[in-house]
Amino acid sequence: MNKADRINRRDFLKIGTLASGGLLIAFATPAEARQALVSTSPNTGATLNTYLRIGEDNSIHIILSKVEMGQGIWTTLPMLIAEELDCDWKKIKVEASPPGKASDFLENPVYRSTGGSESTVQEFDRCRIAGATAREMLVAVAARRLDVKPEACRTENGYVIAGDKRLSYGEVATEASTQLIPMVKLREPKDWKYIGKSQKRLDTPEKINGKAVYGLDIDFPGLLTAIVAHAPVFGGTVKSVDATKAKAVKGVREIVQISTGVAVLADNFWAAKVGRDALKIDWDLGATANLDSTTQLEEYKQIAKTEGLTIRKKGDVTTALTKAVKTIDATFSFPYLAHAPMEPLNCTVKILPDTCEVWTGTQSHLLHQAEVAAFLGFKPEQVQFYTPFLGGSFGRRGSFSSDWVMEAVHIAKVSGKFIKLVWTREDDIKGGYYRPVYVHGVQIGVGADGFPLAWQHRIVGQSLFTGTPLADMIVQKGIDYSSVTGGAPYSDSVPDYSFELHTTSVGVPVLPWRSVGSTHTVFVVEALIDELATMAQKDPVDYRRSFFKNHPRHLAALNLAAEKAEWGKPLPTGQFRGVAVCEAMGSYVCQIVELSIVDRQVRVHRIICAIDCGLAVNPDGVRAQMESGIIYGLTAALYGEITLEKGQVKQSNFHDYRILRINETPEIEVHIVTSTDKMGGAGEPGVAPIAPAVANALFAATGKRIRSLPVRVDDLVKP
């Protein structure tokens, strides 16, 4: 931390009194100080990022900057506060915080954004300190009232207790707000009551009883629904529009042209959709009108044969390849993938003379706030974001260009109306911001001992972060490291290697997709390691173990999964196993798949997953995220593919962009490695290993290697 960024104890946490009484503790993370705490009083005029509020009625309100999009963070983070606060878990209510200053995102872009499976890691100490600070302040006041020393008091379930006397937190909260900020000592792991023990999700009741509010639920008087006719190819623009028939549709109120297309405003969704369908638009298709997926792949494969920018290199791989006893020369290809969250994109905008209110599910409030303010000529504080629950995201609601938000704001500004922009499922599937197409070209030279002595690996694909606010962090000397991360440390044992990257420029908008670079790098590496094991006539698990002698966390995940899967024990006739291991988002995951091929269809029967994520704050939450990631990754492995022909996306909805059905979902077992190592994420790491584990099991079943996704059984099984 720079000297100028150091924080004194007075600024470590600040406190305030609620208008209705009670205690408020605010805590925030400043630039360059992610592991420290700083806060501000509500009376200073600054906008707070995160609050812990204790009311006189014993209510506990935790207002979080991290958004809940199904990953369970609104349960995990309160657990950290509750651990030190000793509150009644049933009294906790969680809310979304408003965005702070627009500059906060640029100064500390990782903090006010939710992504990268980093929320628990970022907040682990911060939330615990906030809870411990509040507890100490409450105890100090209660001790005075009970006429005992603070050390004679204990806390439990929202009470300060001394002998047979007790005071609730609500009874002392207002007076506690006048206390000086104490130094606190956090509890030792042996004393934890919540951390490491499974808790039921706090947002479950609302989502069951229908009270949960999503972006699509926003409604108020005077609100019109807007649907946009987008160009059929990316980058296309409107030449002319005939809106005669659209205007005749009952309920259609206005039609406006914006930079991304033509918007139809109506009293309801259906009228807006019918009106959009009635538009006659002449488009200028632009430069991407001839983009074709087949041609694109062939071009990428040719590029993969040439030298790229060096990611890392050791020795002379060209010479080493000539000395190999055996070689593998393989090319792998991966298609565009849509995020396809259950709730399509939507955004409600109310522009008034001096303010703008926005309701949308987003992973990055501050980025959007700054962009909306600049577009409207407002100061950032004049733009207020309200964050409902997100009906899934997987990266789509983390758009750095604020695409759907700015589209909604543009419509509201041009029309002068209060509008709710809604993307249909077809808009979502065809709308871009995909996981990019990637091609890997790999040459491996194998020694007489069956292990690789040379590895040349070239990756071709679009950059995810060039030109974004995170470019300085992730893109270095032309290399977007999100394109090349993931996998296991097999190259540590390879004498000569070269890993290279070619970054392409294509007019298809892209975004990080759940598990980011690991979604393709892990597949390639794990498929090839499996192939090397076969070539060496070694068991795939034992072969991997030989690489992990100095990598205990990879080994622990592999060993636990193999043990639980009873690796080596014969399966029923017609069933086959495959294995894959990886590190992603700081966690170490192994998955073993058991499958068969029935009626020319892949049937996955059982998946055994082991994860070392360091401390699992909420084990049930970790298991749920592994299950979710496995299903998401298995969907992509078996069905996921966005293709373009003459610049147009061919897929449009779930009938041709398939999602795994419930009857196709296998039995999933998740086992957590007992670990005290550095904490990693859980939301994304489960995605990456499933596709290569499936591919390796299919090799065991058919004797054929898979070089591209999604899986095509017809290429593996004879008619």
C-alpha positions in Angstrom: 0.0 0.0 0.0 1.3 3.5 -0.8 2.0 5.8 2.1 -0.7 8.1 0.9 -3.3 5.3 1.0 -2.6 4.2 4.6 -5.6 4.4 6.9 -5.5 5.5 10.6 -7.7 3.8 13.1 -10.0 6.8 13.3 -10.9 6.3 9.7 -10.9 2.5 9.9 -14.6 2.4 10.7 -17.0 5.3 11.4 -20.4 5.1 13.0 -23.7 6.9 12.9 -27.1 6.9 14.4 -30.1 6.1 12.4 -32.9 8.7 12.1 -35.1 6.3 14.0 -32.5 5.3 16.4 -30.0 2.3 16.4 -26.5 1.7 15.3 -25.1 2.1 11.8 -21.6 1.0 10.8 -20.4 1.8 7.3 -17.5 0.2 5.7 -15.8 0.6 2.3 -12.7 -0.3 0.5 -10.4 2.5 -0.8 -8.1 2.3 -3.8 -5.0 0.3 -3.3 -6.3 -1.0 0.0 -8.5 -4.0 -0.6 -7.4 -5.8 2.6 -8.1 -2.8 4.8 -11.3 -1.2 6.0 -12.4 2.4 5.8 -15.8 3.9 6.4 -17.7 7.1 6.5 -20.4 8.6 8.7 -23.8 9.1 7.1 -23.6 12.7 8.1 -20.5 13.5 5.9 -22.6 13.5 2.7 -20.6 10.7 1.1 -22.4 7.8 -0.3 -21.7 4.6 1.6 -20.8 1.3 -0.1 -21.8 -1.2 2.5 -23.8 -0.8 5.8 -24.4 -2.9 8.9 -27.5 -1.4 10.6 -28.9 -2.6 13.9 -32.3 -1.2 14.8 -33.9 -0.6 18.1 -36.4 -3.3 17.1 -33.4 -5.8 17.0 -33.5 -5.9 13.2 -30.2 -6.5 11.5 -29.9 -4.9 8.0 -26.9 -5.7 5.9 -26.7 -3.6 2.8 -24.2 -5.1 0.3 -22.5 -3.8 -2.7 -22.1 -7.3 -4.1 -25.2 -8.3 -6.1 -27.1 -11.5 -5.7 -27.5 -13.3 -9.1 -28.1 -16.8 -7.8 -24.6 -17.5 -6.5 -25.6 -17.2 -2.8 -23.4 -14.3 -1.9 -26.2 -12.6 0.1 -26.0 -15.6 2.5 -22.2 -16.1 2.6 -21.3 -12.5 3.4 -23.9 -12.1 6.1 -22.5 -15.3 7.7 -19.2 -13.5 8.0 -20.8 -10.6 9.8 -23.0 -12.8 11.9 -20.0 -14.8 13.0 -18.5 -11.9 14.8 -21.7 -10.0 15.7 -23.4 -13.0 17.4 -26.8 -11.9 16.1 -30.0 -13.8 15.6 -29.6 -15.2 12.1 -33.4 -15.1 11.6 -33.3 -11.3 12.1 -31.0 -10.6 9.2 -32.3 -8.8 6.1 -30.1 -8.1 3.1 -30.5 -5.3 0.7 -28.6 -3.9 -2.3 -26.6 -0.8 -1.8 -26.7 2.2 -4.1 -23.6 3.0 -6.1 -21.0 5.4 -4.6 -18.9 8.0 -6.4 -18.3 7.2 -10.1 -14.6 7.5 -9.5 -14.7 4.5 -7.1 -14.9 2.1 -10.0 -11.9 3.6 -11.8 -9.9 3.7 -8.6 -10.8 0.2 -7.5 -12.5 -1.6 -10.4 -12.7 -4.9 -8.6 -14.5 -3.7 -5.6 -17.8 -2.4 -6.7 -18.1 -5.0 -9.4 -19.4 -8.5 -8.8 -17.5 -11.2 -10.8 -14.5 -13.4 -11.0 -15.7 -15.5 -8.1 -14.0 -13.1 -5.8 -16.7 -11.7 -3.6 -16.0 -13.9 -0.6 -12.3 -13.6 -0.9 -12.5 -9.8 -1.1 -15.0 -9.4 1.8 -13.8 -12.1 4.2 -11.8 -9.9 6.6 -13.8 -6.7 6.0 -17.2 -8.2 6.9 -15.9 -10.0 10.0 -14.2 -6.8 11.3 -17.4 -4.9 10.8 -19.4 -7.5 12.8 -16.7 -7.6 15.6 -16.6 -3.8 15.8 -20.4 -3.6 16.3 -20.4 -6.4 18.9 -17.7 -4.7 21.0 -19.6 -1.3 20.9 -22.8 -3.0 21.9 -21.1 -4.8 24.7 -19.5 -1.7 26.0 -22.8 0.1 26.5 -24.5 -3.0 27.9 -21.8 -3.5 30.4 -22.3 0.0 31.8 -26.0 -0.5 32.0 -25.6 -3.8 33.8 -22.8 -2.4 36.0 -20.3 -5.0 35.1 -17.0 -5.0 33.2 -17.2 -5.7 29.5 -15.1 -8.8 29.9 -17.8 -10.2 32.2 -20.2 -10.1 29.3 -20.8 -12.6 26.6 -23.0 -12.3 23.5 -25.4 -14.8 22.0 -28.2 -14.6 19.4 -28.6 -10.9 19.5 -28.1 -10.4 23.3 -25.4 -9.2 25.6 -25.5 -11.4 28.7 -23.9 -11.0 32.1 -24.9 -13.7 34.6 -28.7 -13.9 34.7 -29.1 -10.5 33.2 -29.3 -9.6 29.5 -30.0 -6.8 27.1 -30.9 -7.1 23.5 -28.8 -5.4 20.8 -31.8 -3.2 20.0 -31.9 -1.8 23.6 -28.4 -0.6 23.4 -27.9 0.1 19.7 -28.6 3.9 19.8 -26.3 4.6 22.7 -23.7 2.3 21.1 -23.6 4.6 18.1 -21.9 7.3 20.3 -19.0 5.0 21.2 -15.4 5.4 20.0 -14.4 2.8 17.4 -12.7 0.0 19.3 -9.8 -2.2 18.3 -11.1 -5.7 17.8 -9.7 -9.2 17.8 -11.4 -11.7 15.4 -12.4 -15.1 16.6 -10.2 -18.1 16.1 -11.5 -20.8 13.7 -12.0 -23.1 16.7 -14.7 -20.8 18.0 -16.6 -20.2 14.8 -20.3 -20.9 14.9 -21.3 -20.0 11.3 -18.2 -20.1 9.1 -17.6 -23.5 7.7 -21.0 -24.7 8.6 -23.8 -24.9 6.0 -26.6 -22.3 6.3 -29.9 -22.0 4.5 -30.0 -19.2 1.9 -31.5 -15.9 3.1 -33.1 -15.2 -0.3 -34.8 -18.5 -0.6 -38.2 -17.6 1.0 -38.6 -14.6 -1.2 -37.9 -16.6 -4.3 -40.3 -19.3 -3.3 -43.2 -17.1 -2.3 -42.9 -14.7 -5.2 -41.9 -11.6 -3.3 -38.5 -11.4 -4.9 -38.2 -8.5 -7.2 -36.4 -8.8 -10.5 -35.9 -6.2 -13.2 -38.8 -7.5 -15.2 -41.1 -6.9 -12.2 -40.5 -3.2 -12.1 -43.7 -1.2 -12.8 -45.1 2.2 -12.0 -47.7 4.6 -13.5 -46.8 6.0 -16.9 -44.2 3.3 -17.7 -44.1 2.1 -21.3 -42.5 -1.1 -22.5 -39.8 -0.8 -25.2 -38.5 -3.5 -27.5 -35.8 -2.7 -30.1 -35.4 -4.1 -33.6 -31.7 -4.7 -33.9 -29.7 -5.1 -37.1 -29.6 -8.7 -38.3 -25.8 -8.5 -38.4 -23.5 -6.9 -35.8 -22.6 -3.4 -36.6 -25.5 -2.9 -39.0 -27.3 0.5 -39.1 -30.7 1.7 -40.2 -31.0 3.2 -43.7 -34.7 3.7 -43.6 -37.8 2.6 -41.7 -41.5 2.3 -42.5 -43.4 2.2 -39.3 -46.9 2.6 -40.7 -48.1 -0.9 -39.8 -46.4 -0.8 -36.4 -48.1 2.4 -35.4 -51.5 0.8 -36.2 -50.9 -2.0 -33.6 -53.2 -1.4 -30.6 -51.2 -0.2 -27.6 -48.2 1.1 -29.6 -47.5 4.7 -28.4 -44.3 5.7 -30.1 -41.5 4.6 -32.4 -38.0 6.1 -32.1 -34.8 5.5 -33.9 -31.6 5.1 -31.8 -28.0 4.1 -32.5 -28.7 0.4 -32.0 -31.9 0.2 -34.1 -35.5 1.1 -33.9 -37.5 1.0 -30.6 -41.2 0.4 -30.3 -42.8 1.9 -27.2 -46.1 0.4 -26.1 -48.5 -0.1 -23.2 -47.3 -3.7 -22.7 -44.8 -6.2 -23.8 -47.0 -8.0 -26.4 -48.0 -4.8 -28.1 -44.4 -3.7 -28.3 -43.4 -7.1 -29.8 -46.1 -7.2 -32.4 -45.3 -3.6 -33.3 -41.6 -4.4 -33.7 -42.5 -7.4 -35.9 -44.5 -5.0 -38.1 -41.7 -2.7 -38.8 -40.2 -2.6 -42.3 -36.5 -1.6 -42.0 -33.9 -1.3 -44.7 -30.5 -2.0 -43.1 -27.0 -1.1 -44.1 -25.4 -4.4 -43.0 -21.8 -3.1 -42.9 -18.5 -5.0 -42.7 -19.7 -8.2 -40.9 -22.3 -9.1 -43.5 -20.0 -11.8 -44.9 -18.9 -13.3 -41.6 -19.2 -17.1 -41.7 -18.4 -19.5 -38.8 -16.9 -22.2 -41.1 -14.7 -19.7 -42.9 -13.7 -18.1 -39.5 -12.6 -21.4 -38.1 -10.5 -22.3 -41.1 -8.8 -18.8 -40.9 -8.1 -19.4 -37.2 -6.6 -22.8 -37.9 -4.2 -21.3 -40.5 -3.2 -18.6 -38.0 -2.6 -21.2 -35.4 0.2 -22.6 -37.6 2.2 -19.4 -37.3 4.2 -17.9 -34.5 2.3 -15.7 -32.0 3.1 -13.4 -29.1 5.0 -15.3 -26.5 3.1 -15.9 -23.3 5.8 -18.0 -21.7 8.7 -20.0 -23.0 11.5 -22.3 -21.9 14.3 -23.8 -23.9 14.2 -24.5 -27.7 10.9 -26.2 -28.4 11.5 -26.4 -32.2 14.7 -28.4 -31.7 13.2 -30.5 -28.9 10.3 -31.6 -31.1 12.7 -33.1 -33.6 14.1 -35.3 -30.9 10.8 -36.8 -29.9 10.1 -40.5 -30.0 6.5 -39.9 -30.7 4.5 -36.7 -31.5 1.0 -35.4 -31.1 -0.2 -32.7 -33.6 -3.7 -31.5 -32.7 -6.0 -28.7 -33.5 -8.9 -27.9 -31.2 -11.8 -25.5 -31.9 -14.5 -23.9 -29.7 -17.5 -21.9 -30.9 -19.1 -18.7 -29.7 -21.3 -19.3 -26.6 -24.2 -17.3 -25.4 -24.6 -16.7 -21.7 -28.4 -17.3 -21.8 -29.4 -16.3 -18.3 -32.9 -17.3 -17.4 -34.0 -13.6 -17.1 -33.3 -11.8 -20.4 -31.8 -8.3 -20.2 -34.0 -5.5 -19.1 -33.7 -2.0 -17.9 -36.2 0.6 -16.6 -35.3 4.3 -16.9 -37.0 7.4 -15.5 -35.4 10.7 -16.7 -36.5 13.8 -14.9 -35.1 17.4 -15.4 -32.3 17.0 -12.8 -32.1 13.3 -12.1 -32.2 9.9 -13.7 -33.4 6.7 -12.0 -32.4 3.3 -13.4 -33.6 -0.1 -12.3 -31.6 -3.0 -13.7 -29.8 -6.1 -12.7 -26.1 -5.4 -13.3 -22.7 -6.6 -12.0 -21.1 -3.2 -12.2 -23.3 -0.3 -10.9 -20.6 2.4 -10.9 -19.5 1.8 -14.5 -23.0 2.2 -15.7 -23.6 5.2 -13.5 -20.7 7.1 -14.9 -21.6 6.3 -18.5 -25.3 7.3 -18.0 -24.2 10.5 -16.3 -21.9 11.4 -19.1 -24.5 10.7 -21.8 -27.1 12.8 -20.1 -24.8 15.6 -19.1 -25.5 14.9 -15.4 -23.2 14.6 -12.4 -22.8 11.0 -11.3 -24.7 11.7 -8.1 -27.7 12.7 -10.2 -28.0 9.2 -11.5 -29.4 6.7 -9.1 -29.3 2.9 -9.7 -31.6 0.5 -8.0 -30.5 -3.2 -8.2 -33.2 -5.9 -8.0 -32.3 -9.5 -8.0 -30.5 -10.7 -11.1 -32.1 -13.7 -12.8 -28.7 -15.2 -13.7 -25.8 -13.5 -15.5 -22.8 -15.8 -16.0 -20.9 -12.7 -17.2 -23.6 -11.2 -19.5 -24.7 -8.5 -17.0 -21.0 -7.5 -16.6 -20.9 -5.7 -19.9 -18.2 -3.1 -19.9 -20.0 -1.1 -22.6 -23.2 -0.9 -20.6 -24.9 -2.0 -23.9 -28.5 -2.7 -22.7 -28.4 0.0 -20.1 -27.3 2.7 -22.5 -29.8 1.5 -25.1 -32.6 2.0 -22.5 -31.3 5.4 -21.5 -31.1 6.5 -25.1 -34.7 5.4 -25.7 -35.9 7.3 -22.7 -34.0 10.4 -23.6 -35.1 10.5 -27.3 -38.7 9.7 -26.4 -39.1 11.7 -23.3 -41.0 8.8 -21.8 -40.5 6.5 -18.7 -39.6 3.2 -20.3 -38.8 -0.4 -19.5 -36.6 -1.9 -22.1 -37.1 -5.7 -22.5 -34.9 -8.0 -24.6 -36.7 -11.1 -25.8 -35.1 -14.5 -25.6 -34.3 -14.2 -29.3 -32.7 -10.8 -28.7 -30.6 -12.4 -26.0 -29.4 -15.3 -28.1 -28.8 -13.3 -31.2 -27.5 -10.2 -29.4 -23.9 -10.9 -29.1 -21.4 -10.5 -26.2 -20.5 -14.1 -26.5 -17.7 -16.3 -25.2 -15.3 -15.9 -28.2 -14.4 -18.5 -30.8 -11.0 -20.0 -30.0 -8.7 -22.3 -31.9 -5.7 -24.1 -30.3 -2.9 -25.6 -32.3 -0.6 -27.9 -30.3 2.4 -30.0 -31.0 3.8 -32.3 -28.3 7.0 -34.3 -28.5 7.0 -37.4 -26.3 10.1 -39.0 -24.8 10.9 -42.7 -24.5 9.5 -42.6 -20.9 6.1 -41.6 -22.1 6.3 -38.0 -20.8 6.3 -34.8 -22.9 9.7 -33.4 -23.6 8.5 -30.5 -25.9 5.2 -28.7 -25.9 4.3 -26.0 -28.5 0.9 -24.4 -27.9 -0.7 -21.6 -29.9 -4.1 -20.0 -29.1 -6.2 -17.9 -31.5 -9.1 -15.8 -30.4 -10.6 -12.4 -29.6 -9.6 -10.4 -26.5 -12.1 -10.0 -23.8 -10.5 -7.0 -22.0 -8.7 -4.9 -24.5 -10.4 -1.4 -24.5 -12.2 -2.0 -21.2 -11.6 -0.4 -17.7 -9.7 -3.6 -16.7 -7.3 -3.6 -19.6 -4.4 -2.3 -17.6 -4.8 -5.1 -15.1 -5.3 -8.0 -17.6 -3.8 -7.1 -21.0 0.0 -6.8 -20.9 2.2 -6.2 -24.0 -0.6 -7.2 -26.3 -1.5 -10.4 -24.4 -4.9 -10.7 -22.8 -4.2 -13.2 -20.0 -7.8 -14.1 -19.6 -7.5 -15.9 -23.0 -4.7 -18.2 -21.7 -5.3 -18.9 -18.0 -6.5 -22.2 -16.5 -5.4 -25.8 -16.5 -3.0 -27.6 -14.4 0.8 -27.1 -14.1 1.9 -29.9 -16.4 4.3 -27.7 -18.2 6.5 -27.5 -15.1 7.7 -30.9 -15.9 8.3 -30.2 -19.6 11.9 -29.4 -20.5 11.1 -27.2 -23.6 7.9 -25.4 -24.3 6.4 -22.4 -25.9 2.9 -20.9 -25.3 1.8 -18.2 -27.8 -1.2 -16.1 -28.5 -2.8 -14.6 -31.6 -5.4 -12.0 -30.8 -8.0 -11.5 -33.6 -10.3 -8.6 -34.4 -13.8 -9.7 -35.4 -16.9 -7.6 -35.4 -18.7 -9.9 -33.0 -19.0 -8.4 -29.5 -17.7 -10.7 -26.7 -17.7 -10.8 -22.9 -16.3 -13.1 -20.2 -18.4 -16.2 -20.0 -18.6 -18.2 -16.8 -15.0 -19.5 -16.0 -13.6 -17.3 -18.7 -10.3 -18.6 -20.3 -10.5 -21.9 -18.5 -13.5 -22.9 -20.6 -11.2 -23.7 -23.5 -7.7 -24.0 -22.1 -8.6 -26.7 -19.6 -10.3 -28.7 -22.3 -7.2 -28.7 -24.5 -4.7 -29.5 -21.8 -6.8 -32.2 -20.1 -7.6 -33.9 -23.4 -4.0 -34.0 -24.3 -2.8 -35.2 -20.9 -5.3 -38.0 -21.2 -4.0 -38.8 -24.7 -0.4 -38.8 -23.4 -1.4 -41.2 -20.7 -2.9 -43.6 -23.3 0.2 -43.3 -25.4 2.3 -44.1 -22.4 0.0 -47.0 -21.5 -0.6 -45.5 -18.1 -3.8 -45.1 -16.0 -5.1 -41.5 -16.6 -5.3 -40.8 -12.8 -1.9 -42.2 -12.0 -0.3 -40.4 -15.0 -1.7 -37.1 -13.6 -0.4 -37.8 -10.1 3.1 -38.0 -11.5 2.9 -34.3 -12.5 1.4 -33.2 -9.1 4.3 -34.1 -6.8 5.0 -30.5 -6.1 1.3 -29.3 -6.5 -0.5 -30.6 -3.4 -3.8 -28.9 -4.0 -4.2 -30.3 -7.5 -3.3 -33.7 -6.1 -5.7 -33.4 -3.1 -8.6 -32.7 -5.4 -7.6 -35.5 -7.8 -7.2 -38.0 -5.0 -10.4 -37.2 -3.3 -12.4 -37.4 -6.5 -10.7 -40.7 -7.4 -11.4 -42.1 -4.0 -15.1 -41.1 -4.0 -15.6 -42.4 -7.6 -13.8 -45.7 -6.7 -11.5 -45.2 -9.7 -10.3 -48.5 -10.9 -13.4 -50.4 -9.9 -15.2 -51.8 -12.9 -18.4 -50.0 -14.0 -21.5 -51.7 -15.4 -21.1 -53.0 -18.9 -21.4 -50.1 -21.4 -20.4 -47.3 -19.0 -17.1 -45.5 -19.1 -15.1 -43.0 -17.0 -13.2 -39.8 -17.8 -11.3 -37.4 -15.5 -10.1 -33.8 -15.7 -8.3 -31.5 -13.2 -7.9 -27.7 -13.2 -7.2 -24.6 -11.2 -9.6 -21.7 -11.8 -10.3 -18.6 -9.8 -8.0 -19.8 -7.1 -9.7 -23.1 -6.5 -8.6 -26.6 -7.5 -11.2 -28.9 -9.0 -11.3 -32.5 -10.2 -14.3 -34.1 -11.9 -14.8 -37.7 -12.9 -17.6 -38.5 -15.3 -19.4 -41.8 -15.8 -21.4 -42.1 -19.0 -22.7 -44.3 -21.8 -23.9 -43.9 -25.3 -27.5 -44.9 -25.7 -29.4 -44.7 -29.1 -26.6 -42.5 -30.4 -27.0 -40.0 -27.5 -24.5 -39.3 -24.7 -26.0 -40.2 -21.4 -24.1 -38.9 -18.4 -25.0 -41.1 -15.4 -22.8 -39.7 -12.6 -20.4 -36.9 -11.9 -18.0 -36.9 -8.9 -16.5 -33.5 -8.1 -13.9 -32.6 -5.6 -12.9 -29.0 -4.9 -10.2 -27.4 -2.8 -11.3 -23.8 -2.4 -9.5 -23.2 0.9 -11.9 -22.4 3.6 -15.5 -23.2 2.5 -17.4 -20.5 4.4 -20.8 -22.1 3.5 -20.2 -25.7 2.4 -23.8 -26.0 1.0 -23.2 -22.9 -1.0 -20.0 -24.3 -2.5 -21.8 -27.6 -3.4 -24.6 -25.7 -5.0 -22.2 -23.7 -7.1 -20.3 -26.8 -8.2 -23.6 -28.4 -9.2 -24.6 -25.3 -11.1 -21.3 -25.0 -12.8 -21.3 -28.6 -13.8 -24.7 -28.4 -15.4 -23.8 -25.1 -17.1 -20.6 -26.6 -18.5 -22.2 -29.9 -19.4 -24.8 -28.0 -21.4 -22.1 -26.2 -23.4 -20.2 -29.4 -23.9 -23.1 -31.3 -25.3 -25.1 -28.5 -27.1 -23.6 -25.1 -26.8 -22.8 -23.4 -30.2 -23.5 -20.0 -31.7 -22.8 -20.0 -35.5 -23.0 -17.3 -38.1 -23.9 -17.4 -41.7 -23.7 -14.3 -43.9 -23.1 -12.4 -40.7 -26.4 -13.5 -39.1 -26.6 -15.7 -36.0 -28.4 -18.9 -36.8 -29.6 -19.8 -33.3 -32.6 -17.9 -31.8 -34.1 -19.7 -28.7 -33.8 -22.7 -26.5 -35.1 -25.0 -29.3 -31.9 -24.5 -31.2 -29.6 -23.3 -28.5 -30.2 -26.2 -26.2 -30.1 -26.2 -22.5 -29.7 -29.4 -20.5 -33.1 -30.8 -19.5 -33.9 -32.1 -16.0 -34.2 -35.6 -17.3 -30.7 -35.3 -18.8 -29.2 -34.1 -15.5 -26.9 -36.8 -14.0 -26.4 -37.7 -10.4 -23.8 -35.1 -9.0 -21.7 -35.6 -5.9 -19.6 -32.8 -4.6 -16.8 -33.3 -2.1 -14.9 -30.5 -0.4 -11.2 -30.9 0.4 -10.5 -30.0 4.0 -8.1 -27.2 3.5 -6.5 -24.2 5.3 -4.8 -22.9 2.2 -5.6 -19.6 0.4 -9.3 -19.1 -0.3 -10.5 -19.4 -3.9 -13.9 -18.9 -5.6 -16.8 -21.2 -6.2 -19.1 -19.6 -8.7 -17.0 -20.4 -11.8 -14.4 -23.2 -11.2 -16.9 -26.0 -11.6 -17.5 -25.2 -15.3 -14.1 -25.8 -16.8 -13.3 -29.5 -16.0 -16.6 -31.1 -17.1 -16.2 -30.9 -20.9 -12.8 -32.5 -20.9 -13.9 -35.2 -18.4 -16.8 -36.0 -20.7 -14.5 -36.1 -23.8 -12.1 -38.4 -22.0 -14.9 -40.7 -21.0 -16.1 -40.7 -24.6 -12.6 -41.7 -25.7 -12.8 -44.6 -23.3 -16.1 -45.5 -24.8 -15.3 -45.1 -28.5 -11.5 -44.9 -28.9 -11.9 -41.6 -30.7 -10.6 -38.2 -29.5 -12.7 -35.1 -29.5 -11.1 -32.0 -31.1 -14.0 -29.6 -31.1 -17.1 -28.7 -29.1 -20.0 -29.3 -28.8 -19.8 -33.1 -28.8 -21.0 -34.7 -32.0 -21.8 -38.3 -31.4 -22.2 -39.1 -35.1 -18.4 -38.4 -35.4 -17.7 -41.0 -32.7 -20.1 -43.8 -33.5 -20.4 -45.7 -36.7 -23.9 -45.6 -38.4 
